[in-house]
Amino acid sequence: MKLVRKMPAVAVAVVAATILAGCSGGKPDAEAKVITEFPAKWSEPITIDVFDSLANYMGMQEGWFAKIVEEKFNMKLNIIAPNVAGGGDTLYNTRVTSGDLGDLIIVDRGTKLDELIEGGLAADMTPYYGAMKSVAAYDTAVQHANEGLGGLYGIPTSVSAIKPTEPSEGLDPTFGPFVRWDLYADQGYPQLSTLEDLLPVLKKMQDANPTADNGEPVYALSLFKDWDGNMMVTAKQPACFYGYDELGFVLAKADGSDFQGILDSDSAYVRSLKFYFEANQMGLVDPESTTQNYDTLFSKFQNGQVLFSWWPWLGQTAYNTAANTAAGKGFELVPIDDQQIFSYGAEAYGGKTEMVIGSKAEDPERIAAFIDWLYSAEGVYANANQTAGTAGPEGLTWELNADGQPELTELGQKMALEGDAAVPEEWGGGEYVAGASALNTTTVVAADLDPATGYSYNYKTWPTYQALVQTPLSEDWSAHMGGATSTMEYLRANNQLLVAPGASYAAPADSSEIETLRNQVKALIVQYSWQMSFAKDEAEFNSLLTELQTQASGLGYDKVLEFDMTNAKAQDEARKAVAAELG
C-alpha cells in the first residue's frame, strides 16, 4: 500500500513562521528578513563548522557528498565530532563556554537544546521557515519540537509519514543476533532456545574455522569501546534482543512492561556482561577488544575474522559482498526461540536529535537552505546512504529503468554488494564510503516513500534489488526460516518483534548535580563492565559486580537512576499516547 505524504502549502509554512515570530522568548536576528524562497545559487564560498554529536569523523567533509554540497551551496563542511575528540561532554562544554558551539549544530533535543537557547547560542529560524519547503512537509513534527521555545530553534531528525506503531527500519531491525550463517549451517542449524545457547554453537563455529583467509585468528565475538557512554555499549545490545532499550541508567521495555536499573543483579545488562564473561572463558572473545576502535573492528568483519554481529549494518554491510554471498557465505539473523527484538516505531514527531543553526553563523540563511535540502528527496538519498540504507545520489548509485522502477547502477551495485566503489572524478573521485556524508544522522527515515517514484528511499526494499540479491546464502536462509524473504518478515510472522511507538520523547536536561553524578558513575560502570567481561573466574566476576554496585551507589547512582526512571516512565506514557492518537 502506497503511503501518501501530506505536503502543507507554502502559505501554511509562512503563516506558521509568522505565528512563531510572534511568540515570546528567543527572537530572530533583527536584520533577518522573512523570506519565502532561497537563492538559486550562492556566489561567495564559505566554510561552516558543524558541531555534530553523532559524527564519527572529524575534519573537512570530502568526496562526493562534499562535491554535491559545494556545487549546490558553495559551502564546505568542517565536522567537529565529540565522539572522535575523546567522547563525553568535554568538547561541548569547552565550546559552549567560548560562546560559539558551531554554525550548524546537531544536538540532543532534550538535554542540550534548552541550554543553547538559554545561552543565546541557537539562532531562531523563523525568518527562513517560509522558504524551507522540504522541511515544511513535516510541519507537525517541527511545531511539536519547538512548542514552548518562543521561536523555531530546531528541526527534528528522523521524521516520517509512517504510523508511529509501525517499524521504521525497513527490511532489518536496528538490532538482532546476526551470525555467519554458512558456519552455523555447517553445525546443522542447531536450535537456540535462548541467548546463552549461542555460546556452545559459536564455540563449535570458531573451532571449525580458527583462521580467516588473511591468516589472522577468528573470534566469535569482538568488542570495541568507542561508543561507551552511560554503560558499555556492546553490553547493552543483547538487551535489545529482548525488547529493551536504554534511557540513561534504565533499560526500558518497548511495551512498557518492565523497567530495570542497569546495575540490578538480574538486569539484562548484567546478563550481557555474564554472557561476555562466559564467552571469554571459552576463548571466544577477541583479546584486542579492549584497545581497538570501531574502524578496526569493521575491518575484521570485512576479513571474516568475527562470527557474531549485534547489528545487520555491521556484519552484513562489512562481509556480505557479492562474492561471499554467491559462495553461500555471510551474516544472517539466527533464530532464538525467546527473542523479542526491539524495533523503533516511526517517530511521529521526529527523533531525539535536532538540526540547529548557531547564533554566530555568518550566513544563517544558507545554512537553513542546506538543512532544507537534507529533507528533500535528493538530500535524503544522499545524506543517509551509509547510516540508514538510502540509495545514494540519483545518477551515481541509482537510476530509473525502462519500467520506471528505481534500480542500482553498476557503481551502486558494487557499493551495495561489495561494500565500496571508486567514484568518477566528475562526482568528486576517491572511494565511495570515504566520500559519504559524515553527518551520521537521518533526516527522513529510509522506510518512507519518495513521492516521485512511489518506492522507499531504502534500496534494499526495491523489487530490482530483491531480484539482484537472490543468492545461495539468502535462499538457504529463507528455506530454514519458514520461507521469509527478510529479517523483518520473519520476526513479524513469528511475533518476535516489539515495536516502541515513535513518540519523539526527549528526556529533560540533567541538572548540574545530576550531570556531575552521572559523569562519575558512568565512568565507573564502563570501567567495571570491561573488567567483569574479562574477569579471571566467576568469583572475581561476582566480586567486581558487588564492588561496582557499592561504589556506584556511593557516588550517586541511586539518585541518577531515580531521575532516569521517572523519565523512562514518562517516555512510556508518551509512547502509549501517540499510539492511541496516531497509531
Buried (B, 14 or more C-beta within 10 A) or exposed (E): EEBEBEBBEBEEBBEBBEEBBEBEBBEBBEEBEBBBEBEEEBEEEBEBBBBBBBBBBBEEBBBBBBBBBBEBBBBBBBBBBBBBEEBBBEBBEEBBEEEBBBBBBBBBBBBBBBBBBEEEBBBBBBBBBBBBBBBBBBBBBBBBBBEEBBBBBBBBBBBBBBBBBBBBBBBBBBBBBBBBBBBBBEBEBEEBEEBBBBBBBBBBBBEEBEEBEEEEEBBBBBBBBBBBBBBBBBBBBBBBBBBBBBBBBBBBBBBBEEBBBBBEEEBBBBBBBBBBBBBBBBEBBBEBBBEBEBEEBBEBBBBBBBBBBBBBBBBBBBBBBBEBBEEBBBBBBBBBEEBBBBBBBBBBBBBBBBBBBBBBBEBBBBBBBBBBBBBBBBBBBBBBBBBBBBBBBBEBBBEEEEEEBBBBBEBBBBBBBEBBBEBEEEBBBBBBBBBBBBBBBBBBBBBBBBBEBEBBBBBBBBEBBBEBBEBBBBEBBBEBBEEBBBBBBBBBEBEBBBBBBBBBBBBEBBEEEBBBBBBBBBEBBBBBBBBBBBBEEEEBBBEBBEBBBEBBBEBBBBBBBBBBBEBBBBBBEBBBBBBEEBB
